[in-house]
Amino acid sequence: MAREHVQLPVGLKNVADCLRDLCWLRNHVVAPLTEELVFRASMLPILVPCTGPTASIFIAPLFFGVAHFHHVIEQLRVGHDSVLDVLVCAVFQFSYTSVFGAYTAFIFTRTGHLVGPVLCHSFCNWMGFPALGLALQHPQRPMLMLSYELGLLLFALLLFPLTDPLLFGMTPICSLILESRSACS
């Protein structure tokens, strides 16, 4: 007798396909969870008492950026790009992973929760780096640029209010120091 396949709705089929894809699981579940455990939940509580929360927010991401240099080895091994191209790409990737690491360190420091940084990391891996060049060439360029600008404005306006330690039940990492510092107040 022929084996019958259960038909899933399109959205659930996509989820099922993703959950069977080991690369997808690595990039969107395992890497965000393990990297945030190491670089936020483990490293920040060690750094905060020594350097304070604000300095820690900018120190820990440097390690996070360096941890992504394994991509250089992969690119050199494949050999499709010149060494200069690979190094330029590595500096760019180090820069944006460090900035992203500072953002997730800020979220973790303010909220005391790991869920926010893990979800942000997973979302960032899913979306990739914004294709600003394509947006500038798009026929709907004015609307896209307005959307980007509105997004940046809302991000700046809501960053502190939505990460207010009083909104979260756990004690923020800021409590590891005796005196209040700028990221905690």
Solvent accessible surface area in square Angstrom, and as a share of the most:
residue,aa,sasa,rsa
1,M,238,1.06
2,A,89,0.69
3,R,206,0.75
4,E,155,0.69
5,H,149,0.66
6,V,130,0.75
7,Q,163,0.73
8,L,77,0.38
9,P,83,0.52
10,V,116,0.67
11,G,47,0.46
12,L,101,0.50
13,K,105,0.44
14,N,81,0.42
15,V,81,0.46
16,A,20,0.16
17,D,57,0.29
18,C,39,0.23
19,L,96,0.48
20,R,171,0.62
21,D,66,0.34
22,L,145,0.72
23,C,75,0.45
24,W,68,0.24
25,L,42,0.21
26,R,132,0.48
27,N,54,0.28
28,H,25,0.11
29,V,67,0.38
30,V,79,0.46
31,A,21,0.16
32,P,0,0.00
33,L,80,0.40
34,T,64,0.37
35,E,39,0.17
36,E,0,0.00
37,L,79,0.40
38,V,77,0.44
39,F,22,0.09
40,R,0,0.00
41,A,31,0.24
42,S,62,0.40
43,M,41,0.18
44,L,0,0.00
45,P,45,0.28
46,I,124,0.63
47,L,31,0.15
48,V,0,0.00
49,P,73,0.46
50,C,108,0.65
51,T,48,0.28
52,G,1,0.01
53,P,0,0.00
54,T,49,0.28
55,A,40,0.31
56,S,0,0.00
57,I,7,0.04
58,F,127,0.53
59,I,57,0.29
60,A,0,0.00
61,P,1,0.01
62,L,87,0.43
63,F,106,0.44
64,F,3,0.01
65,G,1,0.01
66,V,86,0.49
67,A,45,0.35
68,H,23,0.10
69,F,77,0.32
70,H,87,0.39
71,H,57,0.26
72,V,19,0.11
73,I,101,0.51
74,E,79,0.36
75,Q,58,0.26
76,L,76,0.38
77,R,184,0.67
78,V,91,0.52
79,G,52,0.50
80,H,156,0.70
81,D,72,0.37
82,S,62,0.40
83,V,92,0.53
84,L,127,0.63
85,D,80,0.41
86,V,1,0.01
87,L,89,0.44
88,V,92,0.53
89,C,57,0.34
90,A,6,0.04
91,V,97,0.56
92,F,102,0.42
93,Q,34,0.15
94,F,56,0.23
95,S,53,0.34
96,Y,70,0.27
97,T,10,0.06
98,S,15,0.10
99,V,108,0.62
100,F,32,0.13
101,G,0,0.00
102,A,16,0.12
103,Y,64,0.24
104,T,0,0.00
105,A,0,0.00
106,F,21,0.09
107,I,15,0.08
108,F,18,0.07
109,T,0,0.00
110,R,10,0.04
111,T,5,0.03
112,G,9,0.09
113,H,52,0.23
114,L,38,0.19
115,V,98,0.56
116,G,25,0.24
117,P,0,0.00
118,V,26,0.15
119,L,117,0.58
120,C,36,0.22
121,H,5,0.02
122,S,24,0.15
123,F,118,0.49
124,C,45,0.27
125,N,58,0.30
126,W,163,0.57
127,M,115,0.51
128,G,38,0.36
129,F,108,0.45
130,P,70,0.44
131,A,54,0.42
132,L,88,0.44
133,G,45,0.43
134,L,126,0.63
135,A,7,0.05
136,L,86,0.43
137,Q,146,0.65
138,H,82,0.37
139,P,121,0.76
140,Q,109,0.48
141,R,119,0.44
142,P,103,0.65
143,M,122,0.55
144,L,58,0.29
145,M,39,0.18
146,L,103,0.51
147,S,61,0.40
148,Y,74,0.28
149,E,110,0.49
150,L,94,0.47
151,G,39,0.37
152,L,124,0.62
153,L,98,0.49
154,L,81,0.40
155,F,96,0.40
156,A,69,0.53
157,L,109,0.54
158,L,78,0.39
159,L,39,0.19
160,F,98,0.41
161,P,71,0.45
162,L,108,0.54
163,T,13,0.07
164,D,45,0.24
165,P,24,0.15
166,L,164,0.82
167,L,115,0.57
168,F,65,0.27
169,G,85,0.82
170,M,107,0.48
171,T,94,0.55
172,P,25,0.16
173,I,13,0.06
174,C,13,0.08
175,S,70,0.45
176,L,84,0.42
177,I,21,0.11
178,L,193,0.96
179,E,111,0.50
180,S,86,0.55
181,R,88,0.32
182,S,81,0.52
183,A,8,0.06
184,C,22,0.13
185,S,95,0.62
